[in-house]
Every structure is written in C-alpha cells, then in structure tokens.
C-alpha cells in the first residue's frame, strides 16, 4: 500500500525493496506480483548473477526493484546509478542496520541524494535493548516506530488462538548427584579467578564470557603477565563446566555425555593444557563414569520420557497429526529424533536451519 501511494505521489520514481538474501528478495517480488494491480509497474530482481552493465540498463526502466543490499551497495560504489529518483526505500530485516552492514551505507546514500526520500524498515526481531533499537532508528533516519503484537486490533482477527500448557518434571536424584559434583568443580575455578583478582562480578555465563574477552584482549595487546595467562585458562574451563551443567539440566543425558567425550578428545590431542588438567580431575572422571552407568541402564532426562508420552498420546488421538519439537542444540535434536523413531507409527526427521534447531515428527 505504501509503495502504491508513493509511486502515485511521485510518478516516474522508483521503489527499492532490499532483503538480506536472494530467496527472501525473490519472495517479496512474488508477493508484489501477486497483489499489485495488473500492469502497475515493471518489477525486477537484482542479483549478482546479472551482469553489472545489464543491471544498469534494468535500473533505468524498472519501477520496483528487489535486491540484496550487497548488490545495490556495490553498484552505488561503482557509480552504475544513483538513488536520486527513488521515492521509497524498504529495508527488510531492519535489525541488521547496525555497525557497517550495507543497509546503513545505502540508507546514507539515499538520504543524501534522493529527491523524495521515505524509508521503511521491517523487522520481527528489533531486539530487547533500547540502545540497539535507537541505533537502528538513527541509522535509518527513522522518526516513527509502529509496533504490532498478537493483541493488536488489526492483527488478532487473522490469528488462531494459542493454548499453552507447562508440564513440569522432577530432576532425578542421580542427575542432582552429578550436578553437585560439577558445581563443586565449577566453584574451584571461580575461586581461582577471584584469587587472581580478575573476577569481581557475577560468575554467570554472560559474566564469564565477558571476562574471557577482557583477558584475551589484554594478552593480545602484548601483556604476558603470568597471572592473566593462568586466569584465561581457568576462565575457559569454568565456561566449559558451565556449558556441561546446562546440558545436564536442560538437554539429554546423551548430549551431556557426548560433550564430556569431546573434552577427553581435546585433552588427548593436547589442544589445551587447561582441558588436560580438567579431565584429569577426580570429580570429572567420577561424573563421566557415573553418566556412562546411567546411560547403560537406559536412564535419560525425564523430559524426554514426558515428550514421548505426549507424542504417543497425540498420535493415538489423531493418526494424521504432525508435530514440531524445538530444541536448543543439534545433538539434542538428534537424540530426540532417534528416540521418537523407536515408537511405532512415528517417523522423525531433524531439520537444522542456520539459527534454529528442530525435529519434525
């Protein structure tokens, strides 16, 4: 609607619709072709596969251009065309408008050269930090933000009602035993970091990662202080244990066991002195042995058993039902898929995308 309005207000000027990937840009092109009035304008898709000189000719005749930002940014830098006669610039996935991403370069060029500039940024994930949203608005010269939620009057009539049910499971005492041993080991590394006077804040995952970056930056600047070098090692091992604890608490026991094996492999290859010392510790070996014993007895995380129970129930009530199980880690998705495939009448496959991991049942 905005594209139609702008082109009616400024006859002969163009609309440029940018999206981060070629498939997404093509998707927007198809949508416009489907919903715009017939013969409204000449719609073209710019890709790197099209010769630059040909893109230059297409630019002169096209009314609405769909492209990736990299393609248009390169053309602008090579002076193939300019944005003088562009009446609307749309940047999809606008949360990428930070730092030196090409969206920002194009937005600056557009503001500086367009006769009738209007920028529309679209995103479903603008971020939770106010400073980040302000940075995006600044980079796009955005003066007004429109927000839509499931409760918005012009949205909710198109949505189905969602039902949420939280199912709680008890953390097994066998798992708690392992957890306590690893927590004790984790605290040893945290105390070492405090003794070395490098850790003053919380020993949370975020806090330790920030500390690791700070220590590595100090070492990278040429400071070979032995205290910082040992501190870097202790911090790295603390992060590994913390990750292992997260796997134990929230993922499958087999995923946890696989991570422990991976640390043993790192130690055998002597990739890190810190890892060699870690796997040699009595507590680590106790946890590894205990985990193998539990897996040998087919003991798994209780939420996996609950998941199987739910899947079987839903399948018995509707044989044609399809289900999606979202997981945080790829190994967990694989473990869940293997367990579900053991059920009669169930075919489970792992779908792995760039950012999300899920199992399709």
C-alpha positions as CSV (number, residue, x, y, z in Angstrom):
1,X,0.0,0.0,0.0
2,X,2.8,2.4,0.8
3,X,4.6,1.5,-2.4
4,X,1.5,2.3,-4.4
5,X,0.9,5.5,-2.5
6,X,4.5,6.8,-3.0
7,X,4.5,5.9,-6.8
8,X,1.2,7.7,-7.2
9,X,2.5,10.8,-5.5
10,X,5.8,10.8,-7.4
11,X,5.1,9.4,-11.0
12,X,8.2,8.1,-12.7
13,X,10.1,7.5,-9.5
14,X,11.2,4.0,-8.2
15,X,10.7,1.8,-5.2
16,X,13.7,-0.2,-4.0
17,X,12.9,-3.2,-1.7
18,X,16.0,-4.8,0.0
19,X,16.2,-8.1,1.8
20,X,19.3,-9.9,3.2
21,X,19.2,-12.9,0.9
22,X,18.3,-13.6,-2.7
23,X,15.5,-16.1,-1.8
24,X,13.9,-13.6,0.5
25,X,14.1,-10.8,-2.1
26,X,12.6,-13.2,-4.6
27,X,9.8,-14.0,-2.1
28,X,8.9,-10.3,-1.8
29,X,8.9,-9.9,-5.6
30,X,6.4,-12.8,-6.0
31,X,4.2,-11.3,-3.3
32,X,4.2,-7.9,-5.1
33,X,3.4,-9.6,-8.4
34,X,0.5,-11.4,-6.8
35,X,-1.1,-8.5,-5.0
36,X,-0.3,-5.4,-7.1
37,X,-2.8,-4.2,-9.7
38,X,-2.1,-5.8,-13.1
39,X,0.5,-3.9,-15.1
40,X,1.0,-1.5,-12.2
41,X,4.7,-1.3,-12.9
42,X,7.8,-3.1,-14.1
43,X,9.1,-5.3,-11.3
44,X,12.7,-6.6,-11.4
45,X,15.0,-8.8,-9.3
46,X,18.6,-7.8,-9.0
47,X,21.2,-10.5,-8.3
48,X,25.0,-10.8,-8.5
49,X,24.4,-13.2,-11.4
50,X,23.2,-10.4,-13.6
51,X,26.0,-8.5,-15.4
52,X,26.6,-5.0,-13.8
53,X,26.0,-3.3,-17.2
54,X,22.8,-5.1,-17.6
55,X,21.7,-4.1,-14.1
56,X,22.4,-0.5,-15.1
57,X,20.0,-0.8,-18.0
58,X,17.4,-2.6,-15.9
59,X,17.6,0.2,-13.3
60,X,16.8,2.8,-15.9
61,X,13.5,1.2,-16.9
62,X,12.3,-0.7,-13.8
63,X,9.7,0.7,-11.4
64,X,10.2,-1.6,-8.4
65,X,13.5,-3.3,-7.8
66,X,14.0,-6.2,-5.4
67,X,17.6,-6.9,-4.4
68,X,20.1,-7.8,-1.6
69,X,21.9,-4.8,0.0
70,X,25.3,-6.1,-1.1
71,X,24.3,-5.9,-4.8
72,X,22.9,-2.3,-4.7
73,X,25.8,-1.1,-2.4
74,X,28.4,-2.4,-4.9
75,X,26.6,-0.7,-7.8
76,X,26.4,2.6,-6.0
77,X,30.1,2.4,-5.1
78,X,30.8,1.7,-8.8
79,X,28.6,4.7,-9.9
80,X,26.4,2.5,-12.1
81,X,23.4,4.5,-10.9
82,X,22.2,6.7,-8.0
83,X,19.2,6.9,-5.8
84,X,18.0,10.3,-6.8
85,X,14.7,9.1,-8.3
86,X,13.8,6.6,-5.6
87,X,10.7,7.6,-3.7
88,X,10.7,4.7,-1.3
89,X,13.4,2.5,0.2
90,X,12.3,-0.6,2.1
91,X,14.8,-2.5,4.2
92,X,13.6,-5.9,5.4
93,X,15.1,-7.5,8.5
94,X,16.0,-3.9,9.6
95,X,17.6,-5.2,12.8
96,X,20.7,-5.7,10.7
97,X,21.1,-1.9,10.4
98,X,24.0,-1.8,12.9
99,X,27.7,-1.3,12.5
100,X,29.0,-1.5,8.9
101,X,26.2,-3.5,7.3
102,X,25.4,-2.4,3.7
103,X,21.9,-1.3,4.7
104,X,23.5,1.6,6.5
105,X,25.6,2.7,3.6
106,X,22.6,2.6,1.3
107,X,20.4,4.5,3.7
108,X,23.0,7.3,4.0
109,X,23.4,7.5,0.2
110,X,19.6,7.6,-0.1
111,X,19.2,10.4,2.4
112,X,21.9,12.4,0.7
113,X,20.7,12.0,-2.9
114,X,17.0,11.2,-3.1
115,X,14.6,14.0,-4.2
116,X,11.7,12.5,-2.3
117,X,13.1,10.2,0.4
118,X,11.0,7.8,2.5
119,X,12.5,4.8,4.4
120,X,10.5,1.9,5.7
121,X,12.3,-0.6,7.9
122,X,10.7,-4.0,8.6
123,X,11.7,-6.5,11.3
124,X,10.1,-9.1,13.6
125,X,13.1,-9.0,16.0
126,X,14.2,-5.4,16.7
127,X,16.0,-6.5,19.9
128,X,15.2,-6.0,23.6
129,X,17.8,-3.3,24.4
130,X,16.6,0.2,24.0
131,X,20.1,1.4,22.8
132,X,20.1,-1.1,19.9
133,X,16.6,0.0,18.7
134,X,17.7,3.6,18.9
135,X,20.8,2.8,16.9
136,X,18.7,1.1,14.2
137,X,16.4,4.2,14.1
138,X,19.3,6.5,13.8
139,X,21.0,4.6,11.0
140,X,17.7,4.6,9.0
141,X,16.7,8.1,10.0
142,X,13.5,6.6,11.4
143,X,11.2,9.1,13.0
144,X,8.3,6.9,14.0
145,X,8.0,3.2,15.1
146,X,4.9,1.2,14.5
147,X,4.5,-1.9,16.7
148,X,2.2,-4.8,16.2
149,X,1.6,-7.7,18.6
150,X,-0.9,-10.6,18.7
151,X,-3.3,-8.3,20.6
152,X,-3.3,-5.5,18.1
153,X,-6.8,-4.8,16.7
154,X,-5.7,-5.0,13.1
155,X,-3.8,-8.3,13.7
156,X,-5.7,-10.5,16.1
157,X,-8.6,-11.2,13.8
158,X,-6.3,-13.1,11.5
159,X,-4.7,-15.3,14.2
160,X,-5.8,-18.6,15.7
161,X,-6.0,-18.8,19.5
162,X,-2.9,-20.4,21.0
163,X,-3.1,-22.7,24.0
164,X,-0.1,-23.1,26.3
165,X,0.4,-25.8,28.9
166,X,3.5,-26.0,31.1
167,X,4.4,-29.6,32.1
168,X,6.8,-29.9,35.0
169,X,9.1,-32.9,35.6
170,X,11.3,-33.7,38.6
171,X,15.0,-33.5,38.3
172,X,16.2,-37.1,39.1
173,X,18.4,-37.6,42.2
174,X,21.0,-39.3,40.1
175,X,21.3,-36.2,37.9
176,X,21.4,-34.0,41.0
177,X,24.4,-36.0,42.3
178,X,26.3,-35.3,39.1
179,X,25.2,-31.7,39.2
180,X,26.5,-31.2,42.7
181,X,29.9,-32.7,41.9
182,X,30.3,-30.4,38.8
183,X,29.1,-27.4,40.8
184,X,31.9,-28.0,43.3
185,X,34.4,-28.2,40.4
186,X,33.0,-25.0,38.9
187,X,33.4,-23.2,42.2
188,X,37.0,-24.2,42.4
189,X,37.7,-22.4,39.1
190,X,35.6,-19.4,40.2
191,X,37.6,-19.1,43.4
192,X,40.8,-19.3,41.4
193,X,39.7,-16.4,39.2
194,X,38.9,-14.4,42.4
195,X,42.2,-15.2,43.9
196,X,43.9,-14.0,40.8
197,X,41.9,-10.7,41.1
198,X,40.5,-10.9,37.6
199,X,36.8,-11.8,38.5
200,X,34.9,-9.2,40.5
201,X,31.4,-9.5,39.1
202,X,29.0,-12.4,38.9
203,X,30.1,-15.9,37.7
204,X,27.2,-16.2,35.4
205,X,27.6,-17.4,31.8
206,X,27.5,-13.8,30.5
207,X,29.9,-12.6,33.1
208,X,32.5,-15.3,32.4
209,X,32.3,-14.8,28.6
210,X,32.8,-11.0,29.1
211,X,35.8,-11.8,31.5
212,X,37.3,-14.1,28.9
213,X,37.1,-11.5,26.2
214,X,38.7,-8.9,28.5
215,X,41.6,-11.2,29.5
216,X,42.2,-12.2,25.9
217,X,42.2,-8.6,24.8
218,X,44.8,-7.8,27.5
219,X,47.0,-10.7,26.3
220,X,46.6,-9.7,22.7
221,X,48.0,-6.3,23.5
222,X,51.2,-7.9,24.5
223,X,50.8,-8.2,28.2
224,X,52.3,-11.6,29.0
225,X,51.5,-11.4,32.7
226,X,51.5,-15.0,34.0
227,X,48.6,-14.3,36.2
228,X,46.4,-13.3,33.2
229,X,47.5,-16.4,31.3
230,X,46.5,-18.7,34.1
231,X,43.4,-16.7,34.6
232,X,42.4,-17.1,30.9
233,X,42.8,-20.9,31.3
234,X,40.7,-21.0,34.5
235,X,38.0,-18.9,32.8
236,X,37.9,-21.2,29.8
237,X,37.5,-24.3,31.9
238,X,34.8,-22.6,34.1
239,X,32.8,-21.8,30.9
240,X,33.2,-25.4,29.7
241,X,31.9,-26.8,33.0
242,X,29.0,-24.2,33.0
243,X,28.1,-25.4,29.5
244,X,28.2,-29.0,30.7
245,X,25.9,-28.1,33.5
246,X,23.4,-26.5,31.1
247,X,23.4,-29.7,29.0
248,X,22.8,-31.8,32.1
249,X,20.0,-29.7,33.4
250,X,18.2,-28.8,30.2
251,X,19.2,-31.3,27.5
252,X,19.5,-35.0,27.2
253,X,22.0,-37.1,29.2
254,X,23.4,-38.5,26.0
255,X,24.2,-34.9,24.8
256,X,25.9,-34.2,28.1
257,X,27.9,-37.5,27.8
258,X,28.9,-36.6,24.2
259,X,30.2,-33.2,25.4
260,X,32.3,-34.9,28.1
261,X,33.8,-37.3,25.5
262,X,34.6,-34.3,23.3
263,X,36.6,-32.8,26.2
264,X,38.5,-36.1,26.6
265,X,39.3,-36.0,22.8
266,X,40.6,-32.4,23.2
267,X,42.8,-33.5,26.1
268,X,44.2,-36.5,24.1
269,X,45.2,-34.2,21.3
270,X,46.7,-31.8,23.9
271,X,44.7,-28.9,22.4
272,X,44.8,-27.1,25.7
273,X,46.7,-27.6,28.9
274,X,43.7,-26.4,30.8
275,X,41.5,-29.2,29.3
276,X,44.2,-31.8,30.1
277,X,44.1,-30.8,33.7
278,X,40.3,-30.6,33.8
279,X,39.7,-34.2,32.5
280,X,42.4,-35.5,34.9
281,X,40.5,-34.2,37.9
282,X,38.8,-36.8,40.1
283,X,35.5,-35.1,40.0
284,X,35.4,-35.0,36.2
285,X,36.2,-38.7,35.9
286,X,33.5,-39.6,38.5
287,X,30.9,-37.6,36.6
288,X,31.9,-39.3,33.3
289,X,31.8,-42.8,34.8
290,X,28.5,-42.2,36.5
291,X,27.0,-40.8,33.3
292,X,28.0,-44.0,31.4
293,X,26.5,-46.1,34.1
294,X,23.2,-44.3,33.9
295,X,23.1,-44.5,30.1
296,X,23.9,-48.2,30.3
297,X,20.7,-48.6,32.4
298,X,18.7,-46.5,29.7
299,X,18.2,-43.7,32.2
300,X,17.6,-40.4,30.4
301,X,16.4,-36.9,31.2
302,X,12.8,-37.1,32.4
303,X,11.5,-34.5,30.0
304,X,12.5,-36.9,27.2
305,X,10.2,-39.6,28.7
306,X,7.4,-37.0,29.1
307,X,7.9,-35.9,25.5
308,X,7.5,-39.5,24.3
309,X,4.4,-39.8,26.4
310,X,2.8,-36.7,24.9
311,X,3.7,-37.7,21.3
312,X,2.2,-41.2,21.8
313,X,-1.0,-39.6,23.3
314,X,-1.4,-37.1,20.5
315,X,-0.7,-39.7,17.8
316,X,-3.3,-42.1,19.3
317,X,-5.9,-39.4,19.2
318,X,-5.1,-38.3,15.6
319,X,-3.1,-40.6,13.4
320,X,-2.6,-37.9,10.8
321,X,-1.2,-35.3,13.2
322,X,2.1,-33.6,12.7
323,X,4.2,-32.2,15.5
324,X,7.3,-29.9,15.8
325,X,9.7,-30.2,18.7
326,X,12.0,-27.3,19.1
327,X,15.4,-27.8,20.8
328,X,18.3,-25.6,21.7
329,X,21.1,-27.8,20.4
330,X,21.7,-30.0,17.4
331,X,22.8,-33.0,19.4
332,X,19.6,-32.9,21.5
333,X,17.5,-32.8,18.3
334,X,19.4,-35.9,17.1
335,X,18.8,-37.7,20.4
336,X,15.1,-36.9,20.4
337,X,14.7,-37.9,16.8
338,X,16.4,-41.3,17.5
339,X,14.1,-42.0,20.5
340,X,10.9,-41.0,18.6
341,X,11.8,-43.2,15.7
342,X,11.7,-46.2,18.1
343,X,8.0,-45.6,18.5
344,X,5.5,-47.5,16.3
345,X,4.0,-45.3,13.6
346,X,6.3,-42.4,14.2
347,X,8.8,-41.0,11.6
348,X,11.0,-38.3,12.9
349,X,13.5,-36.2,11.0
350,X,15.9,-33.5,12.1
351,X,15.5,-30.1,10.5
352,X,18.6,-27.9,11.0
353,X,18.5,-24.3,9.9
354,X,21.0,-21.5,10.3
355,X,19.8,-20.4,13.7
356,X,17.1,-22.7,14.9
357,X,17.2,-26.5,15.5
358,X,14.1,-28.5,15.4
359,X,12.7,-32.0,15.0
360,X,9.8,-32.7,12.6
361,X,7.6,-35.5,13.7
